[in-house]
Amino acid sequence: MGIIIVIPAIALVVGDGRIDFRRLILGLLLRRLGHKSFIIDPYQRSRVMRYKRHFYTAALVLCSAAGTYFATHSTAQPTMGRQAGADNDYQLGATLYMQKAAEYRALTYQAYNLARWQLDADLDKKNVKKLPKDQRKMQRAVVVDIDETVLDNSPSQAHGIKDHVGFDLKQWYAWGEMRKAKAIPGSVDFLNYAVSKGVKVFFISNRDDVQKQATIDNLKNVGFQDVSVDNVILRTTESSKETRRQMIASKYRIVLLMGDNLDDLSNVFERKSVSDRFSEVDKVKNDWGKRWIVLPNAMYGTWENAIYEYGRLTDAQKAEKRLNSLELP
């Protein structure tokens, strides 16, 4: 009499709703070879049992390998998702330098100490006599940028790096609304000193005008004394600051301009190539530390846009530009 072997159906889904890939593959193999009844003669029984044992062994090995493969790739998906975001890991060193390097603080103190020395020299009556007559009675003014010149936005930059998120206007507005930016070391002491000497301070920034109240609040919160809707001048139509500087210069004698970007100082630097920016800086080398004072910012700026030749590039194209711009031995 023959022996009837019936192989039951195999479940493919485990309790939490996920597919069990081991069962899936085993089921497919069994469905191919044995998911139906068949008759075996008695004298073939031992041979069938040997085949059965070998078959199950091979199937389990295959399923184990497949399970490992799918488990590995499943857990790798979050990492792949992060890599698919903004490629801004290259900003990590610059952001850490601003937040954790004592050398950075030394540089900002140095910049503002130098600014005070230059202001004191201008306040000397002997130097005033050297000015054209139409400027001698004009009130002095100091013009400063805001971001990375008097306010530190590195926490916003750090957030973007950790989450692999590029610049997003809504997130930038949200950061401004927090009013949590700290003062750049040395900035409060110098600008309040200037105010105490009768100097008018102007804050010119390319923050959008809708951020004005939050910006004023933040500046006041960190200790700047002369802050109002009149001397916080944000962007309304154009990114160039030249028109705003000229407006101030028509009523005040600008003693110092300070910023972390050359565009904060003069339009002669705007939209120039890397080599042309070098050339323009060299032409006025005697003005650095006197009329113009620059603060360090390696996180972002026109210097980086110049590397990209002011083009709208993908992250991959930007990375290639950065690598190709390196000077090697």
Buried (B, 14 or more C-beta within 10 A) or exposed (E): EEEEBEBEEBEBEEEEEEEBBBBBBBBBBBEEEBBEEEEBEEEEEEEBEEEEEEBEEEBEEBBEEBBEEBEEEEEEEEEEEEEEEBBBEEBBEBBBBBEEEEEBBEBBBBBBEBBBEBBEEBBEEEEBEEEEEEEEEBEBBBBBBBBBBBBBBBBBBBEBBEEBEEEEEEBBBEBBEEBBBEBBBBBBBBBBBBBEEEBBBBBBBBBBEEBBEBBBEBBBBBEBBBBEEEBBBBBEEEEBBEEBBEEBEEEBBBBBBBBBBBBBBBBBBBBBEEEEBEEBBEEBEEBEBBBBBBBBBBBBBBBBBBBBEEEEEEEEEBBEBEEEEEEEE
